[in-house]
Amino acid sequence: MKQILEIGRYCTTFLFFLIDTTVAAQNYYGEWKGNATQPNAETTTWNVVMRLGKESQTIAFPSLGCGGTINYVRKEGNSFIFSETLTYGRDKCMLGLSIRFMLLNNTTMNWEEIDSKGTIIAYGTLTRESLPDVNIVVKRVNKYPYCTQGELFVNGKFFCKTLELRFDNAKKDSSSIPVGTYKAEIRFSTKKNRWVIELENIYPHVYYKEGDNWKMKTVIRDFVQIHSGDYQIKSGVNLQGCVLVGMKYKDCGFVDSKDTFKELLDTYFGSATDPDESVRITVTVQIDY
């Protein structure tokens, strides 16, 4: 029994470690640069370049001639602690230190270098450039009786597959949207309790027959979004013109849509849990199917 409890305690601890690491990585992706101050040192001001990403985390002090890797240790309140391992210039910089940083906003953080007792050795403010614009292209590829399959490209590169309703004269509850280029924004949907990419200003013309004559009217397509959805789509029931993303189809549905949308936010918006809402987005839809 004791062994089982110990295994359970280890698994729980490891799970929290993974959660904390993921949160740290997602919210701090990018290259951070700035100057650090080290009082009473021979060189009191030096520059810092810290890179955080999915595959690796590195630190460099170009003006001092040293640098290496950093690895997640723990979270303290709103701050994250990473251990520092110098891989070059070990004779030029202090060994055995750690990094502590806290995000102030999407582009600014407080940064500190601390010793094993938590004493601050150096401190400064690091910044990163705003995330680049995101240009999404939805290219419709195959049409079936109840859905349309397609491909989604981001900034010119294939990212995933898509699912939409069939195009049916741009009708609000039973049709995908017309081809065109639309502005979009990322926002949190309180109704659905998830992040979505919402398209703006969609006012298509709908043609209808009245007697022997064809007439045209303009409709407003509100709440058209790119979002996740692991289900079989049904016109007017669980999809009203939105675009689902994923990589694995099951008939007119996805089985991995949530993971794919999370990857989209992680990759291009800095985080799946706290994406950068200032990123400018355009969505271009190609081919009426």
Phi and psi in degrees as a GROMACS rama.xvg file:
@    title "Ramachandran Plot"
@    xaxis  label "Phi"
@    yaxis  label "Psi"
@TYPE xy
-59.6917  -41.3428  LYS-2
-64.3075  -39.2263  GLN-3
-64.5923  -42.7325  ILE-4
-62.257  -40.5256  LEU-5
-65.3212  -40.1198  GLU-6
-64.0711  -43.6242  ILE-7
-61.8802  -40.9772  GLY-8
-64.2523  -40.3399  ARG-9
-64.0948  -43.8557  TYR-10
-64.0277  -40.9376  CYS-11
-63.3661  -44.941  THR-12
-61.2268  -43.2436  THR-13
-64.8792  -36.861  PHE-14
-63.1878  -45.5842  LEU-15
-64.4525  -33.279  PHE-16
-62.9374  -44.9304  PHE-17
-64.3447  -40.6964  LEU-18
-63.2441  -47.4796  ILE-19
-62.2303  -41.2465  ASP-20
-62.7029  -43.3924  THR-21
-61.6993  -45.3122  THR-22
-61.0708  -43.7069  VAL-23
-61.0416  -46.9442  ALA-24
-63.477  -46.8182  ALA-25
-62.4383  -44.8936  GLN-26
-78.6002  -12.3862  ASN-27
-123.356  14.8662  TYR-28
-54.6082  142.419  TYR-29
126.282  -177.746  GLY-30
-104.894  122.245  GLU-31
-108.328  132.638  TRP-32
-132.994  151.932  LYS-33
170.736  -172.37  GLY-34
-113.681  143.864  ASN-35
-113.729  148.102  ALA-36
-110.402  130.309  THR-37
-123.865  95.4155  GLN-38
-59.5509  145.683  PRO-39
63.8757  16.1707  ASN-40
-96.139  165.214  ALA-41
-61.7254  -42.2394  GLU-42
-112.67  110.541  THR-43
-86.0862  -19.0359  THR-44
-133.452  129.616  THR-45
-147.662  160.724  TRP-46
-94.6912  155.106  ASN-47
-128.779  137.012  VAL-48
-129.974  113.098  VAL-49
-118.631  127.197  MET-50
-116.132  125.516  ARG-51
-122.092  126.694  LEU-52
-151.881  -176.45  GLY-53
-67.6602  -39.5997  LYS-54
-87.1197  -31.5497  GLU-55
-158.482  160.998  SER-56
-131.925  123.819  GLN-57
-129.452  159.132  THR-58
-133.812  141.653  ILE-59
-142.069  143.008  ALA-60
-123.113  79.4553  PHE-61
-55.1562  -40.838  PRO-62
-71.924  -19.6  SER-63
-95.3417  -19.738  LEU-64
82.7603  29.6749  GLY-65
-140.216  167.961  CYS-66
171.651  178.949  GLY-67
173.883  -141.304  GLY-68
-116.879  158.708  THR-69
-128.882  147.002  ILE-70
-134.182  140.103  ASN-71
-61.4996  137.029  TYR-72
-116.071  -57.1611  VAL-73
-166.156  173.017  ARG-74
-113.329  138.279  LYS-75
-125.837  99.8146  GLU-76
63.5038  -121.379  GLY-77
-94.9287  4.20248  ASN-78
-103.052  154.837  SER-79
-119.432  140.112  PHE-80
-109.403  127.464  ILE-81
-123.868  135.384  PHE-82
-76.8003  149.585  SER-83
-112.792  127.089  GLU-84
-123.042  110.74  THR-85
-77.104  130.671  LEU-86
-110.509  -9.3945  THR-87
-151.257  154.969  TYR-88
65.2762  33.1751  GLY-89
-64.9666  -22.7144  ARG-90
-85.7525  -2.90944  ASP-91
-106.909  -14.0195  LYS-92
-134.616  161.762  CYS-93
-70.2657  140.838  MET-94
-98.7218  161.443  LEU-95
75.2233  22.0056  GLY-96
-97.2818  169.748  LEU-97
-129.383  165.326  SER-98
-113.117  135.144  ILE-99
-125.486  128.357  ARG-100
-143.725  154.842  PHE-101
-140.724  130.698  MET-102
-74.3849  128.44  LEU-103
-92.8765  -39.0866  LEU-104
-156.82  -169.903  ASN-105
-63.3509  -20.0646  ASN-106
-125.744  5.02075  THR-107
-137.738  139.177  THR-108
-138.378  151.313  MET-109
-82.618  134.265  ASN-110
-129.876  136.359  TRP-111
-140.194  148.334  GLU-112
-110.537  126.117  GLU-113
-126.626  157.319  ILE-114
-92.0975  -173.069  ASP-115
-64.9506  -20.9  SER-116
-93.834  -0.839187  LYS-117
87.7303  8.02241  GLY-118
-74.5659  133.375  THR-119
-74.5863  120.833  ILE-120
-92.0614  -40.6264  ILE-121
-149.074  157.755  ALA-122
-151.611  157.922  TYR-123
-179.087  -176.057  GLY-124
-118.78  126.943  THR-125
-110.373  148.791  LEU-126
-130.504  158.451  THR-127
-131.761  154.491  ARG-128
-69.1712  151.076  GLU-129
-60.2626  149.795  SER-130
-63.7335  146.509  LEU-131
-68.0498  162.043  PRO-132
-58.989  151.261  ASP-133
-115.186  118.387  VAL-134
-111.257  111.655  ASN-135
-104.077  134.452  ILE-136
-120.786  124.86  VAL-137
-103.278  111.684  VAL-138
-107.371  111.185  LYS-139
-74.6539  136.476  ARG-140
-119.736  -51.4264  VAL-141
-128.461  140.67  ASN-142
-117.209  140.114  LYS-143
-129.899  171.922  TYR-144
-55.768  -33.3009  PRO-145
-118.357  -0.375723  TYR-146
-162.618  167.645  CYS-147
-125.107  128.716  THR-148
-96.0854  149.534  GLN-149
-156.358  -169.501  GLY-150
-129.452  145.3  GLU-151
-116.235  126.515  LEU-152
-113.188  140.204  PHE-153
-121.534  121.309  VAL-154
50.671  41.7728  ASN-155
87.8553  -2.90246  GLY-156
-115.976  138.167  LYS-157
-61.1394  133.611  PHE-158
-117.432  -46.3244  PHE-159
-163.606  -173.496  CYS-160
-101.593  165.299  LYS-161
-132.645  160.633  THR-162
-135.882  135.562  LEU-163
-141.157  170.303  GLU-164
-69.4938  161.859  LEU-165
-65.8559  151.258  ARG-166
-75.1284  126.84  PHE-167
-139.336  70.2386  ASP-168
60.4192  25.7776  ASN-169
61.7277  21.071  ALA-170
-61.9208  142.902  LYS-171
-60.1245  -45.0089  LYS-172
-101.899  -1.85188  ASP-173
-136.265  12.0491  SER-174
-139.463  148.817  SER-175
-70.7066  171.843  SER-176
-85.1257  160.414  ILE-177
-69.4474  164.375  PRO-178
-61.9578  153.778  VAL-179
152.424  176.167  GLY-180
-116.068  128.24  THR-181
-127.002  146.596  TYR-182
-77.4422  153.943  LYS-183
-147.065  165.478  ALA-184
-142.826  154.465  GLU-185
-96.1586  132.773  ILE-186
-148.613  161.474  ARG-187
-93.5581  123.659  PHE-188
-88.485  108.088  SER-189
-68.5887  -28.6991  THR-190
-64.987  -41.1877  LYS-191
-103.728  -2.90848  LYS-192
55.9142  49.8466  ASN-193
-161.153  163.413  ARG-194
-82.3609  143.576  TRP-195
-139.915  158.358  VAL-196
-104.153  112.556  ILE-197
-106.069  127.717  GLU-198
-80.2034  150.204  LEU-199
-117.835  154.289  GLU-200
53.9034  58.2532  ASN-201
-103.924  105.333  ILE-202
-127.258  73.0337  TYR-203
-76.4896  159.493  PRO-204
-91.4  131.566  HIS-205
-112.516  129.607  VAL-206
-102.497  134.279  TYR-207
-143.065  156.903  TYR-208
-101.022  130.666  LYS-209
-126.174  105.876  GLU-210
68.7022  -125.686  GLY-211
-95.702  1.99871  ASP-212
-113.695  147.323  ASN-213
-94.4925  135.577  TRP-214
-125.193  164.351  LYS-215
-128.13  140.705  MET-216
-139.363  155.374  LYS-217
-99.0378  130.739  THR-218
-113.353  158.103  VAL-219
-104.881  122.913  ILE-220
-102.415  93.786  ARG-221
-87.3702  155.419  ASP-222
57.9403  34.5133  PHE-223
-83.4972  123.054  VAL-224
-136.045  159.882  GLN-225
-101.628  123.128  ILE-226
-156.906  -179.767  HIS-227
-89.3036  159.692  SER-228
-179.386  104.124  GLY-229
-95.4908  76.9165  ASP-230
-160.262  166.861  TYR-231
-79.2353  124.085  GLN-232
-76.6699  142.301  ILE-233
-132.116  124.902  LYS-234
-55.4408  126.033  SER-235
74.7856  -3.73344  GLY-236
-106.038  -60.2457  VAL-237
-123.089  11.5812  ASN-238
-155.236  126.084  LEU-239
-127.406  48.833  GLN-240
108.629  -3.8287  GLY-241
-76.3718  171.689  CYS-242
-116.892  119.756  VAL-243
-91.488  148.784  LEU-244
-120.055  151.063  VAL-245
175.655  -175.224  GLY-246
-126.69  -20.8487  MET-247
-119.568  111.405  LYS-248
-80.4823  148.673  TYR-249
-136.61  96.81  LYS-250
57.23  -126.644  ASP-251
-95.8159  50.0552  CYS-252
-157.479  170.756  GLY-253
-114.415  156.345  PHE-254
-114.927  -4.38198  VAL-255
-134.372  26.9065  ASP-256
-65.5718  -41.5242  SER-257
-61.0505  -43.8655  LYS-258
-66.0653  -38.0506  ASP-259
-67.89  -43.2286  THR-260
-66.7503  -38.1628  PHE-261
-59.5069  -43.2678  LYS-262
-63.6003  -37.9238  GLU-263
-61.2451  -46.2799  LEU-264
-67.8371  -41.7953  LEU-265
-58.9978  -43.1279  ASP-266
-76.7028  -40.543  THR-267
-114.162  -10.0189  TYR-268
-124.784  10.0491  PHE-269
86.3504  -22.1809  GLY-270
-172.042  144.574  SER-271
-85.1748  -23.7486  ALA-272
-97.0378  -23.8789  THR-273
-145.362  64.1015  ASP-274
-66.1147  155.059  PRO-275
-77.463  107.957  ASP-276
-76.4549  -6.38049  GLU-277
-85.9256  -8.20611  SER-278
-62.8693  130.72  VAL-279
-83.5273  135.149  ARG-280
-129.784  136.816  ILE-281
-125.278  145.704  THR-282
-126.786  121.439  VAL-283
-109.971  126.187  THR-284
-107.621  128.752  VAL-285
-115.666  139.571  GLN-286
73.9333  118.668  ILE-287
-82.0118  107.91  ASP-288
